[in-house]
Amino acid sequence: MTNRLLDELDAALGGGDAPDPVRPSAAATGRNAVFLEGVDAALLADAAAGLGRLDATVDLLPEHRRRGWLARRHLREAMASARLDGDMVDVDDLVLAELDTLPRPGDVDLGAGRWILGMLRAAARRTPRQLFTPRRLGAFARLRLKGAPPDDERVRWLTGRLATPDAVRAALERALAPPGLRALAERAPPVGAAGLLALWHGAGAADAVAGAPGRILAEVWLRRGGWLRRPVAAVATGFLGHRDRYTPDAGAAWTRNLLEALVRSADEGLQLQRRLDAAEAAILLACPPRRASSLPALAALLAERPALTAEDAAAALSLTDRAARGLLGRLADRGVVRELTGRKSFRAFAIAL
C-alpha cells in the first residue's frame, strides 16, 4: 500500500529531465574576478588543505579499510545532519537498524537518520553533475521510498515531515533555479557550497523537505567544483558541538562558519582514519593469530563493516556459526570488539574505536 502523499509528490515532480542547469564555471581557470571575492583567504586555504589531506589519505587506504572508513563517516554524518534538523539519532541505533538487529521498534527520529544515510550512500555513487534539478533531486532523495512498507520508520518520518507536494516542488524549483546555480559556479567551490545552503534554506526547501538534502548537495558541490575526488567533506559533522554556528541566513558570516566547519570535519575524518587503523592492529595484538587462523581476515572484516553478526562473519569467512561466535566472544572479552545489542542472542559486534 503506497502512501498517497508520497504518490502525489512523485507526480508533482514528474516530467522530463532538464539539462544540467550549471554551465562550466570560468572560476575553474582562476580568471574570474568574483572567485574569491569577500572570502577569508587564509581560512579558505586551511579548509582546502584539510580536505585535500583527507581526500588523499582515504585514497591511499587499503580497499577494505577505505570502505569501512566511508561507511562510518556516512553513519556519523547521518546522525549529525538529523540532529541539525531536530531529530535525535544515535549512531549505534542506525547500525543495528541497518543490520535488522535493533532490540526495539524504530521511531520516527531513527527514520530520519536512515533516510539521510540512504541519501549519503546514493550521493557517494553518483556523478556530481546529476542532482541539480528538482526531479533528479526528488528521485535521489527517494521521497517515495518505493518498496518500503507504510509502517517503516522512514515512511512515517517523511509523511509527517514533508509539506504538500506543490509546496515541495515550488521550494525545490526556487532553491535549484538555474540562474542562482550559475552565479554560485563563479565562486570558489566552498563559497558556492555556502551559497547553495543559503539558497536551500532561503527558498523554504529546508522547511518543505528538510535541511539534510541541502547539506548533501553542498558536499556534492565541492566534488563538482573539483575540490574533492571522494565524498569526504561531511558538512554536518563539522557542526557537531557548534550548532549555534549553523546560520545559512547570516550572509558573509555564514561563509566563514561553513569554512570553519569544513576544517573541523576534515580533522575528524583524519582522526577516524587513525583510530580505524589502530583498532584493526589492536585485534591482532590482543589475540595473536595461530597458523591458518581466521583472525586476520576477521580483523579486516570488522574494519570494513561498521558491525556484523556471528552469522555474517561465518558466511564471509567460511566458518561455522559456533566458531565465529567463539572468535567474536574472545575479542569482546579482550576489549577490542564491543557488543552493541546487550542481548545474549542475535548479537552484533563492532570494532572498538
C-alpha positions in Angstrom: 0.0 0.0 0.0 1.6 3.3 -1.1 1.2 6.5 0.9 -1.0 8.9 -1.0 1.1 12.0 -0.1 4.2 10.4 -1.5 2.4 9.4 -4.7 1.2 12.9 -5.2 4.7 14.3 -4.6 6.1 11.9 -7.2 3.5 13.2 -9.7 4.3 16.8 -8.8 8.0 16.3 -9.5 7.2 14.5 -12.8 8.1 15.5 -16.3 11.2 15.2 -18.4 14.7 15.9 -17.1 16.0 19.3 -17.8 19.6 19.7 -19.0 22.3 20.3 -16.4 21.5 23.8 -15.1 25.0 24.8 -14.2 27.3 25.8 -17.1 31.0 25.2 -16.8 32.5 27.8 -14.5 35.1 30.3 -15.5 36.2 30.1 -11.9 37.8 26.8 -12.6 40.5 28.6 -14.5 41.1 31.1 -11.7 40.4 34.1 -14.0 37.0 35.2 -12.7 37.2 38.3 -10.5 34.4 37.1 -8.2 36.0 33.7 -7.5 37.5 34.8 -4.1 35.5 38.0 -3.5 34.9 38.6 0.2 36.5 35.4 1.3 39.0 34.9 4.2 41.8 33.5 2.0 43.7 32.0 5.0 40.6 30.2 6.2 39.9 29.0 2.7 43.4 27.7 2.4 43.0 25.8 5.7 39.8 24.2 4.5 41.4 23.3 1.2 44.5 21.8 2.9 42.5 19.8 5.5 40.1 18.3 3.0 42.8 17.7 0.4 44.9 15.8 3.0 41.8 13.8 4.0 40.9 13.0 0.4 44.5 11.9 -0.4 44.7 9.8 2.8 41.5 8.0 2.1 42.5 7.3 -1.4 45.7 5.5 -0.2 43.9 3.2 2.3 43.6 -0.5 1.7 40.3 -1.2 0.0 38.6 -2.9 3.0 39.6 0.0 5.3 38.5 2.6 2.8 35.1 1.1 2.6 35.0 0.9 6.4 36.0 4.5 6.8 33.4 5.7 4.4 30.6 3.6 6.0 31.4 5.0 9.4 31.8 8.6 8.0 28.3 8.3 6.5 26.8 7.0 9.7 28.2 9.9 11.7 27.2 12.4 9.1 23.6 11.0 9.0 23.4 11.4 12.8 24.9 14.9 12.7 22.6 16.0 9.9 19.5 14.6 11.5 20.3 16.4 14.7 20.7 19.7 12.8 17.1 19.1 11.7 15.9 18.4 15.2 15.8 14.6 15.1 17.8 12.9 17.8 19.5 9.9 16.3 22.2 7.5 17.8 24.8 6.0 15.5 24.6 2.6 17.2 20.8 2.6 16.6 21.5 3.3 12.9 24.0 0.5 12.7 21.6 -2.0 14.3 18.6 -0.9 12.2 20.7 -1.4 9.1 21.5 -5.0 10.3 17.9 -5.6 11.3 19.0 -6.3 14.9 17.7 -3.3 16.7 16.3 -4.6 20.0 13.3 -2.3 19.9 10.9 -0.8 17.3 12.4 2.0 15.3 11.0 5.5 16.0 10.5 8.4 13.6 13.8 10.1 14.6 15.6 6.9 13.6 13.6 7.1 10.3 15.1 10.5 9.6 18.6 9.1 10.2 18.0 6.1 7.9 16.6 8.3 5.2 19.6 10.6 5.4 22.0 7.6 5.4 20.4 6.3 2.2 20.9 9.7 0.5 24.6 9.9 1.6 25.2 6.4 0.1 23.4 7.3 -3.1 25.3 10.6 -3.4 28.6 8.8 -3.0 27.8 6.6 -6.0 26.6 9.4 -8.3 28.4 11.6 -10.7 28.4 15.1 -9.1 26.5 16.7 -12.0 23.4 14.6 -11.7 21.5 16.1 -8.8 20.8 19.8 -9.5 17.2 19.7 -10.9 14.1 19.2 -8.8 13.2 15.9 -10.5 16.7 14.5 -10.2 16.9 15.5 -6.6 13.4 14.1 -5.8 14.5 10.8 -7.3 17.8 10.8 -5.5 16.2 11.7 -2.1 13.8 8.8 -2.5 10.9 10.9 -1.4 8.6 8.0 -2.1 10.8 5.2 -0.7 9.4 2.7 -3.2 9.1 -0.8 -1.7 9.1 0.3 1.9 6.1 -0.8 3.9 3.8 2.0 5.3 4.9 1.3 8.9 8.6 1.7 8.0 10.0 4.4 10.3 11.4 6.3 7.2 8.0 6.4 5.6 6.4 7.5 8.9 9.0 10.3 9.3 8.7 11.5 5.7 4.9 11.6 5.7 5.0 13.6 9.0 7.7 15.9 7.7 7.0 16.8 4.1 4.9 19.8 3.1 2.3 19.4 0.4 3.5 18.1 -3.0 3.0 21.5 -4.6 4.9 23.3 -1.8 7.8 20.8 -2.1 8.0 21.3 -5.8 7.9 25.1 -5.6 10.6 25.1 -2.9 12.9 22.9 -4.9 12.4 25.0 -8.0 13.3 28.1 -6.1 16.4 26.5 -4.4 17.7 25.0 -7.7 16.8 27.8 -10.1 19.5 27.7 -12.9 20.4 31.5 -12.6 21.2 31.1 -9.0 23.3 28.0 -9.5 25.2 29.6 -12.4 26.1 32.5 -10.2 27.4 30.2 -7.5 29.5 28.3 -10.0 31.6 31.5 -10.5 32.7 31.4 -6.9 35.3 29.2 -5.2 33.6 25.8 -4.6 33.3 26.1 -0.8 31.9 29.6 -1.2 29.4 28.2 -3.7 28.5 25.5 -1.3 27.8 28.1 1.4 25.6 30.0 -1.1 23.8 26.8 -2.1 22.9 26.1 1.5 21.8 29.7 1.9 19.6 29.3 -1.2 18.2 26.0 0.1 17.1 27.5 3.4 16.1 30.8 2.0 13.9 29.2 -0.7 12.0 27.2 2.0 13.3 23.8 0.9 14.6 23.1 4.5 11.0 23.7 5.7 9.2 21.9 2.9 11.5 18.8 2.9 14.4 19.1 5.4 17.9 20.6 5.7 19.7 17.3 5.1 19.4 17.2 1.3 20.8 20.7 1.0 23.8 19.7 3.1 24.4 16.7 0.9 24.2 18.9 -2.2 26.8 21.2 -0.6 29.2 18.3 -0.3 28.5 17.2 -3.9 29.1 20.8 -5.0 32.7 20.5 -3.6 33.3 17.5 -5.8 31.6 19.1 -8.7 33.9 22.0 -8.5 37.0 19.8 -8.5 37.9 20.3 -4.8 37.5 16.7 -3.9 37.6 13.3 -5.6 35.8 11.3 -3.0 32.7 12.2 -0.8 34.8 13.0 2.3 33.5 16.5 3.3 30.7 15.6 5.7 29.3 19.1 6.1 27.0 18.4 9.1 29.8 16.6 11.1 31.7 19.9 11.2 28.8 21.5 13.2 28.7 18.8 15.9 29.2 20.8 19.1 28.7 24.0 17.1 25.0 24.0 16.4 24.8 27.8 17.0 27.2 28.4 14.0 24.8 26.7 11.6 23.4 30.0 10.3 22.7 29.8 6.5 20.9 33.2 6.6 23.9 35.1 8.1 25.5 36.3 4.8 29.3 36.6 4.9 29.4 35.3 8.4 27.8 32.1 7.2 30.6 31.5 4.6 33.1 31.8 7.4 31.1 29.4 9.6 30.9 26.8 6.9 34.7 27.0 6.1 35.5 26.6 9.8 33.1 23.6 9.9 34.9 22.0 6.9 38.2 22.4 8.7 36.7 20.6 11.8 35.1 17.9 9.7 38.4 17.2 7.9 40.2 16.9 11.2 37.6 14.5 12.5 37.9 12.4 9.3 41.6 12.1 9.7 41.1 11.1 13.4 38.6 8.4 12.3 41.2 7.0 9.8 43.9 6.8 12.5 41.5 5.1 15.0 40.4 2.6 12.5 44.0 1.7 11.6 44.9 1.3 15.2 41.8 -0.7 16.1 42.4 -3.3 13.3 46.0 -3.6 14.5 44.8 -4.0 18.2 42.8 -7.0 17.3 45.9 -8.9 16.1 47.9 -7.8 19.1 45.2 -8.8 21.6 44.8 -12.3 20.1 48.0 -13.2 18.1 46.8 -15.5 15.3 48.0 -19.0 15.0 48.9 -20.6 11.7 45.9 -20.8 9.3 44.0 -18.6 11.8 40.9 -16.8 10.5 41.7 -13.9 12.8 43.4 -11.6 10.3 40.5 -12.0 7.9 38.1 -11.3 10.7 40.0 -8.2 11.8 39.8 -6.9 8.2 36.1 -7.7 8.1 35.5 -5.8 11.3 37.4 -2.8 9.9 35.3 -2.9 6.7 31.9 -3.2 8.3 30.5 -0.9 11.0 29.0 -4.0 12.7 28.4 -7.7 11.9 26.7 -10.7 13.5 28.4 -14.0 14.0 26.3 -15.4 11.1 27.7 -12.6 8.9 31.3 -13.5 9.9 30.7 -17.2 9.4 29.3 -16.7 5.9 32.1 -14.3 4.9 35.0 -16.4 6.3 33.6 -19.9 5.6 33.4 -20.7 9.4 30.7 -22.4 11.4 28.4 -20.1 13.4 29.9 -21.6 16.6 33.5 -20.8 15.6 32.5 -17.3 14.6 30.7 -16.7 17.9 33.8 -18.0 19.7 36.2 -15.7 17.9 34.0 -12.6 18.4 33.4 -13.5 22.0 37.2 -13.7 22.6 37.7 -10.3 21.0 34.9 -8.8 23.1 36.4 -10.2 26.3 39.7 -8.5 25.4 38.0 -5.2 24.8 39.0 -4.8 21.1 35.4 -5.5 19.9 32.2 -4.3 21.5 28.8 -5.9 21.5 26.0 -3.5 20.5 22.7 -5.1 21.4 23.1 -6.0 25.1 21.5 -9.4 24.3 22.6 -13.0 24.8 21.4 -14.0 21.3 21.0 -12.2 17.9 24.1 -10.2 18.9 26.0 -7.7 16.8 29.7 -6.8 17.2 31.7 -3.7 16.2 35.4 -2.9 16.3 36.2 -0.8 19.3 37.3 2.7 18.0 
